[in-house]
Amino acid sequence: MIDFDKEFSSFVEGSEGSSIRDIYSIIPSLDQGQIRILSEMEYFAEKYNLQEIKSFMERYLKMISSNKNLSFLSSMNMKSLLKAYTQDELIRGIKVQSQINQAE
């Protein structure tokens, strides 16, 4: 699950990374159905000590983490987050510009 408050506060505090990388990092890789299935698989793998299932899940999660679920971009939460991030970038740019002008 994504903690939007945590992600947004890291945006507002000012990240040293790329804006695109920051936004990409919060796009989920799994949908709710996949999360439920993986949770159930993890439960049974732990209960019955099924190492093959555990290693499969690790490989699957590694593979799926590089394939983001872009249908999430159409949600209103994501649109609101992108708008807020864009406004924060604009304000940050205005602050930097005004500081440069004052220094001159």
N, C-alpha and C positions, 0 to 999 in steps of 0.2 A: 504494500500500500504506500501511497505517496502522502507525505505530510506537507500540504501546501503552505501552511504557516511557516514551517521551517525553511522550505525552499524560497518562499517570498522574502523572508527576513534575510536570507543570505544574499538575495539580489539587492535588497535595499542597503545592506551594510557595505556593499561594494565588493564584487568578486574580482579577483585578479585575472581570471580566465576569460576566454572568449565568450561573447554574448550567445553566440550560436551553440557553443559547447554547453553552456549553462542550461539553455532551453532544451537541448537534446537530452541532457541527463535526466530531466524530469518526465520525459515521455515514457510511458510504461511499455514493457515488452510483452506482458501477459495480460489476457483478459480475465474476468472474474471466474469463468468456467475452468480455465487452465490453472488458476491459482487454487481453486477448490480441489481439482484432481491431484495436483502436486502435493497439496497438504495431506490428502488421504493416503497417497502413495508413501509419503514420508512417515506417516503414522504407522502403517503396516511394516515398512522397512525397519523402523526402530523396534517395533513390538516383536517381530520375528527375526531380527538381525539379518536382513537380506542385503548383503553387500552388493550384489549385482544390481539391485534396484537403486541403491544409493549412488553407485557409480554412473548408472544410466541417467539419473536425475541431475547429477553434477555436469555431465557432458551436455545434456539437453539444455540446462540453464545457461551454460557457457555459450552454446550455439544461439539460443533464442535471445540472449541479452544484446546481441549485435543486430537484431532485427526488430526494430521498434514498431509498435502498433499505431500507425498513423491515423487510424480512424478516430483516435482520441483527440486529435487536433480540432475536430468539428464540435467538440463539447463546449458549452458556455463557460465552464470553469477555466478551460485552457485559453479560450479567447479573452476572458477577463484578466487572466494572469499575463498573457502577452501584452495586452493594452497597458496594464500597470507597469510592466517591465519597460515597455517602450517609453512611457511617460517619465519613469525614473531616469532612463538613459538621457532623455531630452533635458530634464532638469539638471542632471549631472553635467551635461555638455554646456549648458548655460552658465552654471557656476564656474566651470573651468575657464570659459571665455571671458567672463566678467573679471576673474582673478588676473588673467593675462592683460586685459585692458587696464586694470588698476595698477599693475606693475609697471606698465609703460608710462 
